Amino acid sequence: MDLQTFLTYMVLGVSVAAVYAISATGLVVTYITSGVFNFAHGAVGMFLAFVYWELRVNQGWPTAVALFVTLGVCAPTIGVLLDVLVMRRLLRGASVATKLVVTLALLLAFQGLALAVWGIELRTVPGLWEDRSVTVLGDLVITWDQITTVLAAAGVAFGLRILFQRTRLGVAMRAVVDNPELCAVKGLSPNRVTAASWALGSMLAGLAAILIAPGLNLEVNTLSLLVVSAYAAAVVGRMQSLPATFVGALVLGISQTLVVGYLPQDNELVRNLKPALPFLLLFVALLLRPERRLPERASTHAEPDPPALRVTALLGVGAV
């Protein structure tokens, strides 16, 4: 395979890795500030991608306006509502298992909501730049969407570095999960800090889904499971280090494209290797770094009392 083809697959791999990095970064942000490993992260991004499609394609809004409303208004609203209505009330003092079950329930809820509103028909999302491209290094073609994706990932990395190291809010985000009482004594509202982190996490989830949607069908399960790749990249960073998370995303994205480009696709094992790579990376990351298992951020408080039978019955009937 010639150099031109290799560079083409590398460009594709880097652009895919940038999407994984953005999604994984949102996952890390919510985890380091709330201690919640959010399985619904991908489903939130999927829902926001549908909102963007509704505004951009179905309603005919300009791309910039649709992006602003989706990521600047809808995404933070969803994040704050998740924190106020779900996480803050149900997960305070709960075990890690309880937190995981709640986020799995949210994943199914967002999937069901998207299906209820938009149905199951396949849709396509146009690129941000309508397939515009540039040619570099001979015949190597790079689309403006790919350039935008990589620049967006770089902007997220740079912006979060400034946020966490140079701003009062960023320092509070890193501290609130370990000692919310101390944050309150220092004049910082733990509730506002966690709400801001969930809003930011939702924005990053939506941005990742919107950037990758033009290369995929706008389908509920496909975009919801994008978060699997984000999990692998985030665990490489130990759910704490953003630079290591970006490295994990880069390894995963490039590996997936090189598997397609260099291995025979008529082999069933090879065809199944690409979707299995996130799980392989996750396994290797946990195997090679066992001394830093995912910490249980939950406090040692007793489990909250279950709701009354009447409340459970009413909520169950309403859910059905």
C-alpha positions as CSV (number, residue, x, y, z in Angstrom):
1,M,0.0,0.0,0.0
2,D,1.5,3.4,-1.0
3,L,2.2,6.4,1.1
4,Q,-0.8,8.3,-0.3
5,T,-3.3,5.6,0.9
6,F,-1.5,5.4,4.3
7,L,-1.9,9.1,4.8
8,T,-5.6,9.0,3.8
9,Y,-6.3,6.4,6.4
10,M,-4.2,8.4,9.0
11,V,-6.3,11.5,8.3
12,L,-9.5,9.5,8.7
13,G,-8.1,7.9,11.9
14,V,-7.2,11.3,13.4
15,S,-10.6,12.8,12.7
16,V,-12.4,9.8,14.2
17,A,-10.0,10.0,17.2
18,A,-10.8,13.7,17.7
19,V,-14.5,12.8,18.0
20,Y,-13.7,10.0,20.6
21,A,-11.5,12.5,22.5
22,I,-14.3,15.1,22.7
23,S,-16.8,12.5,23.9
24,A,-14.4,11.0,26.4
25,T,-13.5,14.4,27.7
26,G,-17.1,15.1,28.5
27,L,-17.3,11.8,30.3
28,V,-14.2,12.6,32.4
29,V,-15.5,16.1,33.2
30,T,-18.7,14.7,34.8
31,Y,-16.8,11.9,36.5
32,I,-14.1,14.0,38.2
33,T,-16.7,16.5,39.5
34,S,-19.6,14.2,40.5
35,G,-18.1,10.7,40.8
36,V,-20.7,9.3,38.3
37,F,-19.6,7.0,35.5
38,N,-22.3,8.1,33.1
39,F,-23.5,5.4,30.8
40,A,-26.1,7.8,29.4
41,H,-23.4,10.1,28.0
42,G,-23.7,8.7,24.5
43,A,-27.5,8.8,24.6
44,V,-27.4,12.5,25.5
45,G,-25.2,13.2,22.5
46,M,-27.5,11.1,20.3
47,F,-30.5,13.1,21.4
48,L,-28.7,16.4,20.8
49,A,-27.7,15.2,17.3
50,F,-31.4,14.6,16.6
51,V,-32.2,18.1,17.9
52,Y,-29.5,19.5,15.6
53,W,-31.0,17.6,12.6
54,E,-34.5,18.8,13.5
55,L,-33.3,22.5,13.4
56,R,-30.8,22.2,10.6
57,V,-32.6,19.9,8.2
58,N,-36.2,19.7,9.1
59,Q,-36.7,23.3,10.0
60,G,-34.1,24.7,7.6
61,W,-32.2,26.8,10.1
62,P,-28.7,28.1,9.2
63,T,-25.9,25.8,10.4
64,A,-24.4,28.3,12.9
65,V,-27.8,29.1,14.5
66,A,-28.7,25.4,14.7
67,L,-25.4,24.6,16.4
68,F,-25.7,27.5,18.8
69,V,-29.2,26.6,19.9
70,T,-28.3,22.9,20.2
71,L,-25.0,23.2,22.0
72,G,-25.4,26.6,23.7
73,V,-29.0,26.2,24.9
74,C,-30.4,22.7,24.7
75,A,-27.3,20.9,25.8
76,P,-26.6,22.9,29.0
77,T,-30.3,22.8,29.8
78,I,-30.3,19.0,29.6
79,G,-27.1,18.8,31.7
80,V,-28.5,21.1,34.5
81,L,-31.8,19.2,34.5
82,L,-30.0,15.9,34.9
83,D,-28.0,17.2,37.8
84,V,-30.9,18.9,39.6
85,L,-33.7,16.4,39.0
86,V,-31.7,13.1,39.0
87,M,-28.1,13.1,40.2
88,R,-28.4,15.5,43.0
89,R,-31.5,13.9,44.5
90,L,-31.0,10.2,43.8
91,L,-27.3,9.7,43.9
92,R,-26.2,11.6,47.0
93,G,-24.7,9.0,49.3
94,A,-25.6,6.2,46.9
95,S,-23.3,3.3,46.0
96,V,-21.4,3.0,42.7
97,A,-23.8,0.2,41.6
98,T,-26.8,2.5,42.2
99,K,-25.3,5.3,40.2
100,L,-24.5,3.0,37.3
101,V,-28.1,1.6,37.3
102,V,-29.5,5.1,37.3
103,T,-27.4,6.2,34.3
104,L,-28.4,3.0,32.4
105,A,-32.0,4.0,33.0
106,L,-31.3,7.4,31.6
107,L,-29.7,5.9,28.5
108,L,-32.9,3.9,27.9
109,A,-35.0,7.0,28.6
110,F,-33.2,9.2,26.1
111,Q,-33.4,6.4,23.5
112,G,-37.1,6.0,24.1
113,L,-37.6,9.8,23.9
114,A,-35.8,10.0,20.6
115,L,-37.8,7.2,19.1
116,A,-41.1,8.7,20.4
117,V,-40.3,12.1,18.8
118,W,-38.5,11.1,15.6
119,G,-39.4,7.5,14.9
120,I,-37.1,4.8,13.6
121,E,-36.5,5.9,10.0
122,L,-32.9,6.4,8.9
123,R,-31.8,10.0,8.4
124,T,-28.6,11.7,7.3
125,V,-27.0,14.8,8.7
126,P,-25.2,17.1,6.2
127,G,-21.6,18.1,7.0
128,L,-20.9,21.4,8.6
129,W,-19.2,22.6,5.4
130,E,-21.3,20.8,2.7
131,D,-18.6,18.4,1.6
132,R,-16.0,21.2,0.9
133,S,-12.5,19.9,0.8
134,V,-8.9,20.9,0.2
135,T,-6.1,18.9,-1.6
136,V,-2.7,18.7,0.0
137,L,0.4,16.6,-0.6
138,G,-0.5,15.6,-4.1
139,D,-3.8,13.9,-4.3
140,L,-4.5,13.7,-0.6
141,V,-8.0,15.2,0.0
142,I,-8.9,16.6,3.5
143,T,-12.5,17.8,4.0
144,W,-13.2,20.9,5.9
145,D,-15.4,18.8,8.3
146,Q,-12.3,16.7,9.2
147,I,-10.3,19.9,9.8
148,T,-13.0,21.3,11.9
149,T,-13.3,18.1,14.0
150,V,-9.6,18.1,14.7
151,L,-9.6,21.8,15.5
152,A,-12.6,21.4,17.8
153,A,-10.8,18.6,19.7
154,A,-7.7,20.8,20.1
155,G,-9.9,23.7,21.2
156,V,-11.6,21.5,23.8
157,A,-8.3,20.3,25.1
158,F,-6.8,23.8,25.4
159,G,-10.0,25.3,26.8
160,L,-10.3,22.7,29.5
161,R,-6.7,23.0,30.5
162,I,-7.3,26.7,31.1
163,L,-10.6,26.1,32.8
164,F,-9.1,23.5,35.3
165,Q,-5.8,25.3,36.0
166,R,-6.5,29.0,35.7
167,T,-10.1,29.6,36.7
168,R,-11.9,29.5,40.0
169,L,-14.7,27.4,38.6
170,G,-12.3,24.8,37.2
171,V,-10.5,24.4,40.5
172,A,-13.8,24.1,42.3
173,M,-14.8,21.4,39.8
174,R,-11.8,19.3,40.7
175,A,-12.4,19.8,44.4
176,V,-16.1,19.5,44.9
177,V,-16.3,15.7,44.5
178,D,-13.7,15.2,47.3
179,N,-14.9,17.8,49.8
180,P,-18.1,19.7,49.0
181,E,-18.3,21.1,52.5
182,L,-14.9,22.8,52.1
183,C,-16.0,24.3,48.8
184,A,-19.1,25.7,50.5
185,V,-16.9,27.2,53.3
186,K,-14.8,28.9,50.6
187,G,-17.9,30.5,49.2
188,L,-18.4,28.1,46.3
189,S,-21.8,26.5,45.8
190,P,-21.2,22.7,45.3
191,N,-24.6,22.5,43.5
192,R,-23.7,25.2,41.0
193,V,-20.3,23.6,40.4
194,T,-21.8,20.2,39.7
195,A,-24.5,21.7,37.5
196,A,-21.9,23.5,35.5
197,S,-19.9,20.3,35.0
198,W,-23.0,18.4,33.8
199,A,-23.9,21.2,31.5
200,L,-20.3,21.1,30.1
201,G,-20.4,17.3,29.8
202,S,-23.7,17.4,27.8
203,M,-22.3,20.1,25.5
204,L,-19.2,17.9,24.7
205,A,-21.4,14.8,24.2
206,G,-23.6,16.7,21.7
207,L,-20.6,18.2,19.9
208,A,-19.0,14.7,19.4
209,A,-22.3,13.2,18.1
210,I,-22.9,16.1,15.7
211,L,-19.4,15.9,14.3
212,I,-19.5,12.2,13.7
213,A,-23.1,12.0,12.5
214,P,-22.4,13.0,8.9
215,G,-20.3,9.9,8.5
216,L,-23.0,7.7,10.0
217,N,-26.8,7.3,9.7
218,L,-28.6,9.3,12.3
219,E,-29.7,6.2,14.2
220,V,-30.5,5.9,17.9
221,N,-28.4,2.8,18.9
222,T,-25.4,3.7,16.7
223,L,-24.8,7.1,18.2
224,S,-25.7,6.0,21.7
225,L,-23.0,3.3,21.6
226,L,-20.4,5.9,20.5
227,V,-19.8,6.3,24.2
228,V,-18.3,2.8,24.3
229,S,-15.2,4.1,22.5
230,A,-15.2,7.1,24.8
231,Y,-15.1,4.7,27.8
232,A,-12.0,3.1,26.5
233,A,-10.2,6.4,25.9
234,A,-11.3,7.7,29.3
235,V,-10.1,4.6,31.2
236,V,-6.7,5.0,29.5
237,G,-6.6,8.4,31.2
238,R,-7.7,6.8,34.5
239,M,-10.9,8.9,34.4
240,Q,-8.7,11.8,35.5
241,S,-6.0,12.7,33.0
242,L,-7.2,14.6,30.0
243,P,-3.9,14.3,28.0
244,A,-3.9,10.5,28.5
245,T,-7.5,10.4,27.5
246,F,-6.6,12.1,24.2
247,V,-3.8,9.7,23.7
248,G,-6.2,6.8,24.2
249,A,-8.6,8.3,21.7
250,L,-5.8,8.7,19.2
251,V,-4.7,5.1,19.5
252,L,-8.2,3.8,19.1
253,G,-9.2,6.0,16.2
254,I,-6.1,5.3,14.1
255,S,-6.2,1.6,15.0
256,Q,-9.7,1.3,13.7
257,T,-9.0,2.9,10.3
258,L,-5.7,1.0,9.8
259,V,-7.5,-2.3,10.5
260,V,-9.9,-1.4,7.7
261,G,-7.1,-0.3,5.3
262,Y,-4.5,-3.0,5.9
263,L,-6.3,-6.2,6.9
264,P,-8.4,-8.3,4.5
265,Q,-12.1,-7.5,4.9
266,D,-13.3,-10.7,3.5
267,N,-12.2,-12.5,6.7
268,E,-15.0,-12.6,9.3
269,L,-12.7,-12.3,12.2
270,V,-11.1,-9.2,10.7
271,R,-14.5,-7.6,10.0
272,N,-15.4,-8.1,13.7
273,L,-12.1,-6.7,14.9
274,K,-13.0,-3.0,14.3
275,P,-16.0,-2.9,16.6
276,A,-14.1,-5.0,19.2
277,L,-11.2,-2.6,19.4
278,P,-12.7,-0.4,22.1
279,F,-13.2,-3.4,24.3
280,L,-9.7,-4.6,23.7
281,L,-8.2,-1.2,24.5
282,L,-10.4,-1.1,27.6
283,F,-9.1,-4.6,28.7
284,V,-5.5,-3.7,28.0
285,A,-5.8,-0.4,29.9
286,L,-7.3,-2.1,33.0
287,L,-4.8,-5.0,32.7
288,L,-1.7,-2.8,32.5
289,R,-2.7,-0.3,35.1
290,P,-4.4,-2.3,37.8
291,E,-2.9,-0.3,40.6
292,R,-5.2,2.6,39.8
293,R,-8.6,1.0,39.6
294,L,-11.6,3.3,39.2
295,P,-12.1,4.7,42.7
296,E,-15.4,4.5,44.4
297,R,-16.3,8.2,45.0
298,A,-19.3,7.4,47.0
299,S,-19.3,8.5,50.6
300,T,-19.7,6.0,53.4
301,H,-23.2,7.2,54.3
302,A,-26.0,4.6,54.5
303,E,-28.1,3.9,51.4
304,P,-31.1,6.2,51.1
305,D,-34.4,4.7,52.2
306,P,-36.5,3.3,49.4
307,P,-39.6,5.4,48.4
308,A,-43.0,4.5,49.8
309,L,-45.0,1.8,48.1
310,R,-47.6,4.3,46.9
311,V,-44.9,6.5,45.3
312,T,-43.3,3.5,43.7
313,A,-46.7,2.3,42.3
314,L,-47.6,5.7,40.9
315,L,-44.2,6.1,39.3
316,G,-44.4,2.6,37.8
317,V,-47.8,3.2,36.3
318,G,-46.7,6.5,34.9
319,A,-43.6,5.0,33.4
320,V,-45.6,2.2,31.7
